[in-house]
Amino acid sequence: MSPVLSRLGALAPAAVQAVAAVYAVWVSLQFSDDPLCALVNAGLFLLPFLLLAALTGRPAVALATATALALLLWAVGEMKLRYFGNRLALIDFYFLSEGANWSIVQRYPRLQWMLAGYVALVAVLALYAWQRRDQRWSRKARLAAAMVLAGWCAMAWGSRHHHLWEVFRDDADCGLTKTCGVMSRLVYSYSVFEFAEPLPSGDPTPFEAAAAGVTPLPPPSDVRPDVVVWLHESTLDPALYRLDGARLPPLGMFRHNPHDRAAGLLRVHTFGGKTWLSEFSLLTALVPADFGGRRTTVFNSVAPQMQRNLVERFEANGYDSLVLMPTMKSFYGAARTYEGLGFNRVLTLRDFPEYDHVKGDEWDIADSDRLGEAAAKLLREHRREHPDRPLFLYLLSIKEHAPYSGRTKPLYRLERSGIKKSLAAKLTDYVGKLKVLDGGLHTLERELTAGPRPALWAYFGDHQAYFEEDSPPLRANLPSPELLTQYRLRSTMAPTLQESPPLLDIALLPSLIADSAGLEPDEFFRAQSAMRRLCNGRLGDCPDKGLVDSYKAYLFSPQLGLFEDLPEQAAAQ
């Protein structure tokens, strides 16, 4: 190799390192509202640099590592903003620490390209550090780095309340910027762990008086039905979008059926992701926002502590309970939570030998039609093996989730419906996924209606789809339309419950399912049932805010004993 090429080969990593370091410092100092906030933000780069410089005495290693870590944390925060609506906070490391959760990178081509680019950058930074491996700091310089590091840590700890972390916005009130930089968000969000957000409290008497006047439910059937509840990932009836001129294909799951018992819009509490929040409301009948800054982790931290929930109610009424997951069992710690809630068994399609020939992990093989087949098999086997014991089966789909291909050829006249071509392509891909889901549901419904025991099944959209661009407008003229999906409840039994709320809160859906199945209620479900009928299925949308406050005060009262510990202790864990 010529001296010139050799020289260029040596200079290239240094140039990349210099540019990357400047950019890392710049993103570290972003959104610094005042000098103190800037010092805290600088820690995104300074913290790893000073730590490694003090420990190793190798400035090149410290510089390369600090650059790589600063860019990584910044990028994770930006992706969280894009896909979940807010930036990185300290509590998110609970999710990031679960290895199975990183499998989501395989599903998003954009994330794969970003990861590939980041790995290439890290390789160049490592080469830079290796070329300068002989550079060392003196003992005094390392000691100085350690002292500066200690001073920064003391400053950050002392100023962790410099800006108030607003738990109901997942954000800090950073002066005029209202955003905070990456490190200041991590430092200020530590306050989430320092105190338990007060849970709803007040006077439960008004609700108790109103509930006492509610007409008793009709007596249930003598035979308990098998019950299936299917959470449909990212599912919204496309007909609810304002797509003038589009000719969407008919989907039976959204159309009237002789087995229909209730149907309408569903108020959920998340958009585009965080399915576990909808799971939490379905299985516990509680609203995540009532837990303040811990609302994003309630599924794993609060749900297993509950003494009363939908699973417990079914089992108290003589049911076996199963979960059929579409992902690996460790994904967002779901299997542990399901077991904590009381489910007898947690299964994935890898527990079915007929799918052993399909390559990939659980997520890869969990097509919605396969889930319908597997659920039908579970139902059929349970009816044969346990003729006197009904089944409660809860399952989730996954394939309807983003991303959606912008290269799909637009169909259904969507390109003429007033939306951009890219969105028309993604909607076409999305509708194709819904058609597969509709087929899977039809397979399951054939089994549900063919058995010797009556059956009841409910399904709903856990949140709206995220198209990585603005969704089409909705026809619904309601507050927060982005938090609307739909629900439907069907049954082979004659309807004893003449109730079909046009707008139902997902936290009241479990009581509608339990009442429709004829379960004997406890105090908790009796309260849900009363609230559902007092406000026609609405909770946050209920115009009687005093009644809602009193209802929540009753649910969280120590007398009801909803948690193993006091509610304040449950929220703090």
Residue, then its C-alpha position, 0 to 999 in steps of 0.5 A: m500500500s502506498p504511503v498516501l493510501s496508508r495515511l488516508g486509511a489512518l485519517a479516515p477513522a479520525a475524521v469520522q470520530a471527529v464528526a460523530a463526536v461533534y454531533a453527539v455533543w450537539v444532540s446532548l445539549q439539545f433543549s437546554d433551557d438554562p445553564l443548569c439544564a445544559l450542565v445536566n444534558a452535557g452528562l449524556f456525553l461527559l458521563p461515559f467519557l469521564l468514567l472510562a477516562a478515569l478507569t482506563g486512562r485511554p482517552a481514545v477509548a473514552l471518546a469513542t465509547a462516549t460518542a457511541l453511547a450518546l448517539l445510541l441513547w439519543a436515537v432510542g429516544e427519537m424512535k420512541l418519540r416517533y413510535f410511541g409519542n414521547r421521548l426516553a425516560l428512566i422508567d423505559f429501561y424497564f422495557l429495554s432491559e427485557g431482551a425479547n423486547w428487542s425483537i421488535v427491531q426485526r419488524y421495522p425495516r427502518l429500525q434495521w437500517m438504523l441499527a446497521g448504520y449504527v453498527a458500522l459507525v461503532a466499528v469505525l469508532a472502535l478502529y479509531a480507538w485501536q489505532r490510538r491504543d497507546q495514548r494514555w493519560s497520567r495518574k493526575a489526569r485520571l484523578a482529575a477526570a474522576m473528580v469532575l465525574a463525581g462533581w457532575c453526579a453530585m450536581a445532577w443528583g442535587s438538581r433532579h427536581h430543578h424541573l418538575w416531571e409531569v407524570f401525566r405527560d411523560d414529560a418535564d416542564c423544562g422552562l420555555t422548551k417544554t421538552c428537556g434534553v436526553m440526559s435531563r429527561l433521565v435525571y428529572s424522571y427519577s422523581v417517578f421512583e421517589f413517591a407514589e402518585p396519589l391514586p383516586s380518592g374521595d367520597p364513594t357514597p354518591f356512587e354507592a347510592a346511585a348503584a343501589g338504584v340500578t335495576p338487577l341483572p336478569p338471571p343467567s342461564d343454567v349452563r355456563p358458556d365457553v368464553v373467548v376474548w380476542l384482542h385484535e392488534s391495531t384494528l379499526d374498522p376501515a369504514l370508520y375512516r373518512l375515505d370518500g369514494a373508496r370501495l372497501p371489501p366487506l369484512g364479516m367481523f365488522r358487520h351485523n351477524p345473527h349472533d351479535r349481542a352488543a357492538g359499538l365504538l370502544r374508548v381505549h387509552t393508547f394510540g398506535g402501540k403499547t398494547w399492554l395498556s389495553e390488556f391491562s384495562l381488559l383484564t383488570a377493569l382499571v384505567p392506566a392513567d389513574f396510576g400517574g407516572r407508572r401508567t406505562t408499566v401498570f401491566n407488569s407492576v400493578a396487575p399481578q398485585m390485584q386480588r380481583n380481576l377478570v381471570e379470577r372472576f372466571e375461575a371463581n365461577g368454575y372456568d379453566s383459563l388459558v392465554l394464547m400469545p402471538t409472541m415469545k412468552s418473555f415479550y414485555g414480560a407478558a407470561r409472568t403477568y398472565e400467571g400473576l393474574g391467575f391464568n392456568r396456562v400460557l401458550t404460543l403457537r410453538d406449543f402446537p406441533e403442527y406448526d413445527h415446520v414453519k420457520g422463524d420465532e413465535w412472532d413469525i409464525a403467528d399469522s392471524d388465521r393460524l391463531g384462529e385455527a389454534a384457538a379452535k383446536l384448544l376449544r375443541e380439545h377442552r370440550r372433549e376432555h372437560p365436558d362439565r367445565p367451561l373454558f375462558l380463552y384469551l388470545l391476541s393477534i399481532k400481524e395487524h401491527a405496523p409497519y405497513s408497506g408503502r410499496t403496495k399497489p393501492l386498491y379499493r379506489l383508495e388512491r381516489s379517496g383524497i389521501k396521499k398515494s403513500l397512505a393509500a398503499k399502506l392502507t391497502d396493505y393494512v386492509g389485506k392484514l384485516k382480511v386474514l384476521d377476518g378469516g381467522l375469526h371465521t374459523l374460530e366462530r365455526e368451532l364456537t357455534a358447533g360445540p355442545r356447550p353454548a359459547l360467547w365471544a368478544y373481540f375488539g381493537d386494542h388501538q388504532a394503526y400507526f401508518e408512520e404518517d397522519s391517519p385518515p380523518l375519522r367519521a366519529n365526531l367525538p373527543s380524542p378520536e385517535l383513541l377510538t376503536q370498536y368492540r363486538l360481542r357475539s353469543t350462541m345463547a339467547p340474549t338475557l342482557q339487552e345492552s349494547p353501549p354505542l360508546l364503551d370504555i375498555a375499562l368497562l368491557p370486562s364487566l359487559i363480558a362477565d355479565s353476558a356470560g352470567l358470572e356471579p359477580d363480586e363487589f368489584f364486578r358489581a360496581q363495574s356493572a353498575m357504573r356501566r349502566l349508570c353512564n351507558g358504557r362511558l367512563g372518561d366520556c361520562p358527563d357526570k364527572g362527580l359520579v366517575d370520581s366517586y366510582k373510582a374512589y370506591l374502586f380504590s378504597p381500602q375496604l374493597g381490598l383490590f390490592e394485596d397492599l394498600p393502593e399507594q403501596a401498589a402504585a409505588q412498586 
